[in-house]
Amino acid sequence: MKIYLLFKRIINKPLPNLTKIMIIMGFFLTLVQVNRVGGSVVANALSSIHQLAPAEIGVVIGVMFLSSALVQIPFGIMLDRFGARRMIVGWSSVAIIGTVIFGLAETSSGLTVGRTLIGIGHGASITGVYLLALAWASPERVASVAATTIAVAGALGGMIGTAPLAASIQYVGFTGTFLCLAAVSLVSSILIWFFVDDRPPGARIENTKENSKTAILGLLEVIKDRNLWPIFAMALCFSVPFATIGGLWVGPFLRDIHGMSPTSAGSIIFLMVLCCTQW
């Protein structure tokens, strides 16, 4: 109770509601990004600690992104019906359970289950931030508020998921690191539940009757928009190489070919993420 009252005192004033909400969501997204960017560091640990083969490591790291992608359409419908707050907190609990399983697992199947739950649990995170920005920010500020929150949180999480994550795994241990990450993620979910509202008081609630068929048809309309094709191409040219090299391949490469320690390899990955962020 004392911790709750302390958080309430810190968060309630004097910051405006929009600022408070975006700070809390930025904290949450930072932790989400640690899992997304930390794949290369985790790959080193999976090889050295769990003795997994390269193919098994690829499955463990990649299944999180696949599971997150598969839930986007159903989660989009659920976000409209149940609201960002309940969706983010509810599914974040699944990600927290997945993080605990991942930290405690001893086999590739257990690690895969953990990463799958993490991917599913974080599937509503970024879309939820957009919905909150749409509800709380003025129309002309929605894009800038959401983009700033996601960019800053992504940069911070990306940096934490490199050298700091590698150092933590080396000195605290693989299990201890991910149990700590699960505990901090739980704190972020509690903050969202108590201090984030889906919309300002008195705001009008619109009933949406979108179903899965409507969502898929809407997605097809977006894909057919030729004005967006250059953006799709740009995203693929950036995301795929960076996710493959920075998120999986570079850690084992630096360790096996150049003989670097996990913390040294993490420092190189940190510079990669930092340069990418600055660019």
N, C-alpha and C positions, 0 to 999 in steps of 0.2 A: 504493500500500500504506500509506503514512504517513497519507493522508487517511482510509482505511478504519479504521486503528487509532485515529485521533483520534475518529472518530464512535463507534467501539465503546466507547472510554473514557467519552465523554460520555453515551451512551445506556444502557449496561449497568447502571450504578449511579449514585445510590442509589434511583432512582425505581422504584416497583412496575411489574410487567409491563404491567398494564392502562393505567396512566398513560402509560408510554412508547409503547405502541401507539397510544393515542388522540392523543397529541401528534404523532406521525409522520403519522397519518391526517388530523389536522387541518391539518397543513402541506400535505399532498397536496390535500385538498379546497379549501383556500384558492386554490390555483393553478387548480383546476377552475372555481371560482366566478368567477375573473377573466374567463375566456372566456364564461361564461354571462351575467354582468352587464355586461360591457364592450361590448355590442353597439351602444349609442348612440354611444359614443366611437369605436368602429371604423367606424360608419356615416359619421361626419364624415370620417374618413381615406379611406374608400372613395370618397367623393364628391370630395374635394379632391385626393387624390393619384392615384387610379386613374380618376377622371372617370366613375364608373359612374352610370347612370340610377337614379332611385328604385326602380323595379321590380327592377332587378338587385341593388340593395343589400338589398331585402327578401328576395330569394331567398337571397343569401349569408348573411345573418344568420339567417334562419329555418330553413335546411336543417340546421343543427346540432341544433336542438331536435327536428325531425322524425326525423332519423336516430337520435338517442338514444332517442326514444320507441319506435321500431320494433324495437329490439333488447332491450327490457326482458324479454319472455317467454323468448326463447332464452337470454339472459344469466342469468336467474333459474335456469333448469335447469342451466346450466353452472357457476354458483356452487356449487350443491349438489354437483355431481359432482367439480369440480376444486379447490374451495376459494377463499376470497376472495383470498389472497395471490397465487396464480398468475394468477387472472383479472384482478385489478387491475393487476398489473405487466405481464402480457402485453398486455392491451388498451390500457394506458397508452402502450406503445410505439407503437401505432397513432396515438394522439392526438398524441404527440410528432412523429411523421412528418407528421401533418396540420398541426401548428403550423408546422413548417419549410416545408412546401409553401405554407401560407397567407402566411407572411412573404415568401417569394420570388416568389409568383405575380404576374403582370402582367395577367392577363385575368380576366374574371368566371368563366369555367369553371374556371380553376386555383384561384381563391379559393373557389369552391363545393366543389371536391373537397377542399380543405384543411379547410374547416369541416365537411364531412360526416365525414371521418376523425376530427376532434376529437370530434364528437358520438358516434360509435360507440365510440371509445376510452374515453370517460368514462361510457359507459352503465352500467358496473357499480360506479361509485364509491360512491354513497350506500348502495346495497343491501349492498355489501361492508362498509361501516362497521357497519351493523346486524348483519351476521353475526359480525363480530369482537367486537362488544359482547355479543352473545348467547353467544359461546363463552367470553369472559374475565370478564365481570361476573356478579355474583350475580343471581339472577332478579329480585329487587326493584329492582335498580339498572340493569338493561339499558336501559329506556326513557330514564332520566335521563342515562346515560352517552352513549348514541348521540345523543340530542337536543342535549345540551350541545356535543358535538364538532361536529355539523353546524351548529348555530346560530352558534357562535363562528367557525368556519371560513367560514361563509357571510357573516357580517358583515364579517370581515376581507377576504375576497376581493371582496365587493361594493364595499368602500371603495377597495381597490387598483385595481379595474376602472373607476374614475371619474377623478378629477383626477390621481392618479399615473400612470395609464395614458395619459391625454391628454398630460401633460407629457413622458412618455417618448417617445411617438410624435413629438412636436414637436421634442424636442432630440436624441434618439438616432436617430430615424427609424423608419418603419414596419417595415422589414425587421429592423433591429437589435433592436427591441423584442420581436418575436415569436421571433427566434432566441434571445434571452436567456430568454424565457419557456419555450422548449423545453428549454434547457440546465438551468434550475432544476427543471423538471418531471422531467428525467432524474435529477437528484440525488434528488428525492423518491421516484422509483421504486426507485432503488438502496437507499435507506434502508428502504423497505418489504420489499424482497427479503431483505436481510440481517438486519433487526431485528424483523420482524413474523412471528409464527407463527399459523396458523389456529386453534389451540386450545392449551390448557395441556398440558404433558407428561403423558402417561398418560391423557389424557381419552379417553373412549370415542367411537369413530367409528361413526356410524349410516349404514347404506347406504340411500340414497334412490333410489326407482325411478320418480320422477316423469318423465313425458314431456310433450311439447308439448300433447297432448290433455288430460292431467290438469291441466296448468298453466292452460289456457284455461278449463276447467270450474271450477277454483278461483277464477279471476278473475271469472267470471260469478256465482259464489256471493257474492263480496264485493260486486259491483255491486248485486245484488238485496237486500242487507241494508239495510233502510230506516233503521236507526239511523245508517248512515254517509252517508246522502244530505245532511244538513245540512253535514257536513264537506266533501263534494264541492262543494257549492254555494259554501261559504266559500272553498275553494281556487280555484275558477274566478273568483269575484268579485275575488279578490286577484291571482292569478297572471297572468291574461290582461291586465288593464289595466296592471299594472306591467311585464310583459314587453314590451308594445306601446309604452307611453309611455317608461318608463325604459330599456328595452333597445333601442329603435330610433328612436322618433320625436323625442324631446326634443332630442337632439344636433343634428340638421340644423335643427330649428325654431329653436333658440337662435342658431345660426350664420346662417341665411338671413334670419330675420325680425328678430332683435335685433342682428345683426352682431357677435356675440361670437366671440372667438378660441377655438380648441379647448381651451386650458387653462381659460379662464373658463367655458365651457360645462361642462367636466368638473367644475369646482368646484360648479356648481349641481346637477349630477347627484349629486355626492358628498353634498350636503346632503339630497337626496331619499332616497338610500340610508340615510344616517345616521338621518333621522327615521323611516323605515320600520323600521329595526333597533331603535330605541329603543321604538317602539310595540309 
